[in-house]
């Protein structure tokens, strides 16, 4: 089944393998991640992934208040995202 650029293909359990092919002469890059299923609920919000809504609320609160590992988050920026989200930081 085709996967559009910049999209995710989620593979299920019990498969025999994966076949990859490109269309045309364009080069292709991809990332293949694998792991054992944890069989736990997943709550996702933005970049955060937790297992309960309560954990998610605590994590967002910690991020907003700069606690529990997020102490330097307000000053952090991504080099990859500079052209899109932080172009003004390059001028400093």
N, C-alpha and C positions, 0 to 999 in steps of 0.2 A: 504494500500500500504506500503510495508516494507521501513524502513529508515535505512541506514547503520550507524554504529558507527561514532560519531564525525561529523554528518551532521545535517542540519536544516530541519525541516518539517514545511512548512508554511501553516497554515490553512486559508481557505477562509471565507467569510462572509456567514451567513445564515445556518451554519451547525447545526446538532442536537446534536453532542457530539463527543467524542474521545474515541477510544478503544485502550488499550495498552496490549501487550503480549510479552513475552520473549521466546526465543528458547533455549532449553537445560536447564542446571542447573546454568548458569551464572547469577550473580546479575546484576541489571540494575539501573542506575541513570539517571534522566533527569530533565530538567528545563522547566517549562511551563510558558511562559510570555503571558500576555493578555493586551489589551488596545483598546481604541476606535480609529478607523481609522481617520487620520488627513486630508486625501484627499489632500495632497500637494505633489509636486515633491520631489524626494529623490536623492541626489547626495552623493555617498559614495566613500571615498578614504582612504585605510588603516583603522585606527580606527575612522576616522572622518566621520560624517554624517551631511549634511547640506541640504538646499532646492534649492540652485542655485550654478552654477559653480563659480560665483563671490564670494559668501560667502565661498566656499571651498578654493579658492585661497587665500583669506584674512586669513582664519584659518590656512592654511599651512604656510603662511608667518609669522603669529603671533607665531606659534610653533617654526619655525626656528630661529626667532629673540628673543624668550623668552619673549613675551608680552601677555597681556590680559588673565592672568590665567595660562600661561605656564612658569612663571618665574623660577620655580624649576624643570622643566621637564628634563633638561640636567642631573640632579643628581638623578633622580627617577629611580627605578627599581622594577620589580615585584618579590616577593618572590616565586610565582608559577613558573615563567620563569627562575629562577636561574640555574637549571641544564642544560637548553638549551641555553639561550642567555647571561647570565651574570655569568657564572661559575667563571670567574676571579675575580669578586667582593667579593666572599666569602673568598678569600685568603688575603684580605686587613685588 
